[in-house]
Amino acid sequence: MVGKLRSVGASRSASTSAAALSRVPGKTTSVQDHPQVLRDGAGNEHKVHIEAVAREQGRIVIVGWSTSDLLDFQLDHGNEAIPLEIDRHRRDDVAQALGLPSAIGLGFSLVGEAPSPAAAGLLIAAPGGATLRTGVLAETAQLPDRHRALVPALNRDLIARLRALSPGSPEWRRLLSGLPTASAAPRDHVAHIENLLVSPEGGGVLFGWALHAPDALLWIEDERGGICTLSDAFRRRRRDIRDGFPDNPWSDQEAAFVLFLPGLTGDSVLRMKVATEHGVFTLAQKAGGKRMPTDPRAAAELLFSIETEERLFHKRAGIVDWPILTPLVQRRMAEVAELKADRTDFGRPPAAPETSVIVPLYGRFDFIEHQMLEFSRDPSFREGCELIYVIDDPGIEAEVLVAAEYLHRLFDLPFSIVSGRRNRGFSGANNLGADHARGRELLFMNSDVIPQGPGWLAPMRALLAADARNGVVGPRLLFANGGLQHAGMSFDWLDKLGIWINRHPNAGLSPDLDPAEGPVEVPAVTGACMLIRRETFDGIGGWDTGYLIGDFEDSDLCLKLREGGYRAMYHPGVALTHLERQSFSGIGQDHFKIRVTIANAVRHQDRWRAMLGNGAGSPDPAAVPAQGATEIRA
Amino acid sequence: MTGKHRILVTAHGHPDFHLGGGELAAYNLFKAYGERPDVEAAFFLARHDRGRGPAGAIYPRREREYLWEQTVHDWFRLRAANAESLHNGFTDLVRKLRPTVVHVHHYLHLGLEYLQVIKRIDPAIRIIMTLHEYAAICFNQGQMVKTGSNRLCFRESLDDCTRCFPDRSPEDFWLRKHRYQSYFGLVDRFVAPSDFLRQRYVDWGIPPERIVTIENGQATRPPLPPRPLAEGETRNRFGFFGQINPFKGVHVLLQGLAALKKSERRAIRLEIHGANLEHQTPEFREMIARLRGPLEDEGTIQWIGPYEPFQMAGRMAEVDWVVIPSLWWENSPMVIQEAFTLGRPVIGSDIGGMAEKITDGVDGVHVPVANARAWGQTLLRLAREPAAWDRLRTGIRAPIGYAECAEAHLGLVNSEAEKDRYPAAVLQAL
């Protein structure tokens, strides 16, 4: 039996790797050389073997195995028997070599306060039977990691102290270096990094899933030692993980993570690690990542494809998406600011226009014939307006210029085409149009807004001029079917998505049901058609270009005006048609657009939370006298 | 208006090449204008296809008649295919002809833009537009029947139209209507050949004071004598004249005859003088063939085929009655005017232009639209009731002639009751 075990002992871990250790001077005891047999009171035999003995943190640490967990270990120090803290662990190798039915609890580690640095032995007692006195054990200077990981008592303090520290701090790193490398994952801890997106502006987004104790010491590090923890990550539950690990105690928790990593580079190797009293274990790693496009929209499409439910997306947008997208948006705006825009004048514009009408074009542009049919038959428009179309879609530039030639010959209405050569979005295109405008007032208009006849502009101008505090004027807009499309905007809290959205009160109803009978102050007006003084526009810095694609820019502008003491005015006495498709919810229709709306809403409410929450969210502006509904005579 | 008029008549085709009702009406009016002492000169400009596409060229056909190689490239919005020629050839022609009136007979194949071009050349030029069907109102070939089912349509609306054309959005239909109405805003007066069509356009949005009804003129001639009857013969010969397509209802007529007893059918003879069946869908042609075969075999119908205008009187002389079983509204079908001119009572569907132009029990008979059995029974009853024909023939009033028609139009031009949609300043600005 003994002989057999000895031969097994030559294999990696069952018997000692004592031979590999440098021994302190002294003779090894027999229990360190080969297993000893003890007989208990009932006559059963128990084998015991000591594999490693060392001093750690001023304590004596002993690692070994026994075929029974009934054995009692004490430190044999002269006449004193000093109690030892024992931890048991499984030893598959021992069970296999000895043909035992279970490996559980065969291994043990002992930790105790040894009174002096040397000369300790063990008293090993079998219940009701023999006691083995080992004599002075031979010690090594330090436990190898493989053995240290088997001595949780040794690391418990360390773990407790690490918990109290800020991950990545010098002290945290110093203490962490004292932990061994664990040979196995902590029980039920499992993780996977699905991918890493790396932004060309630096930083990245890491995502995957991790099952771990809620208080696990878990972090992500790159090879240069940068540290992040999942406490900064957006987390969500995942059904597939729950189904895949039905017995895992944490599979019902928020397993998925999406984490913004600042200062990341493309060639980083990232490791997700967990520390327990058994040491540090690498749960998952990822070498290199996918480079994100520089185009903010394309980058957002990639980013938003990382699965997150609509109802949770607002929690993610602020901590993951905007930190990575904002530098891309800023870079794009800086780039387009450098581009020289092409301007083509058709006909001779009025020498001193009162109003510059600025219409951005993106995608469909067949509406402009319809605008020109109306503009060209409006004498006051011909006299006082400068018309500027801004091509915000390089793909349509050639076609628009051909159409412009056709329309100019047909209507003889002077206008200019400004081609931005790159897509800048609604705000950027409007700002570019404003750069080319000479009027004292700016009228921003969508291409699918079409007047119902001549004379629509004068009442809007009169309302703007009626009071210096009137900052912006928006008209009534009607859907193609004649229902109200815009009668002022308000803000609505959308609980299911966790966002404030822009609402068009009474949308779809007959204009007869519009509560406003005359010009009225409203929380905001739509950017589809709004009149603003040039001076005021410049004073607030124009349109904010930080939003994605096109959303919330108009309410942002109105809120900036209101912050500056101006009012947003709605004029129900002027009606134009707005060929917007009537939608169910006012938020986007597809996966991506819904997330764009949520992300923009998050940015919007982060900027204007106080004003949105301050009664401005009433669905019916006329019902909140404190906020608005002051009848103004134009 | 002082001085003599110079009138340019435009049409979507020249009757030298296309013998449609609209082309003929336009051309005949042009000729009638030219013969009037208060008209200095009349001109005719017709869209033409030389088989090389809308080249845009304008060239003479004969004295005071021109052809224009133009068409439309966007039928939904009616955009001219050759915009360049609007500003070159067409503008040159108008400047040189110096019309005081442009009488627009159509915009199909010409596009809507030329109305704008005319007013830009000279805002003082009056534009008169004759409406020949419901093309501006209805994208389904201007028929105002539902796509697929051919059910009658009573009104346009964004939602009604989108149901007929699900590929188009309500916004598309809004744009279509806006484009039509915007260009129509340049027209000084509209002419509808029937009150029914006039009302449909009023419902659609043309101000009632800007649209009048003037019937198309006809060649003036004495009526034909009654068809000589053999001993014991009755007034049992019915004639269909016109296109054969699903809207014209020939198949309903044939179904009505097939539903009669064979013995009843022996009392009836129907002649089909029909054109363009070969251009219809295979399904429709097969249906007609199936209905026609047995009736031809037993001698109830005679399939005679297309005719030239000069043959019309000769062919009508051989029948007692003219039938017009259309399933769509019609406007003012030329065949009704021709039948009345030639002294033949007309049996027609009881809707739209047919119901208006035929007075039931006076100069013809109304039959419930699309009711095959009623058609069969009506033909049978009239074939067996000789007194009916005599009574109805006496009730026929001769339609107005070309000269009368031209006079009515000039009265319109001369009227001082113009109500422009746009102030003079707007027109000056164009």
Interface residues (C-beta under 8 A of the other chain):
Chain A: D366 F367 E369 H370 L373 E374 S376 R377 D378 P379 R382 Y406 R409 L410 F411 D412 D448 I450 P454 A480 N481 T577 L579 R581
Chain B: A83 L86 H87 E113 Q116 V117 R120 L158 D159 S169 P170 E171 F173 W174 L175 H178 R179 S182 Y183 G185 Y422 P423 A425 V426 A429 L430
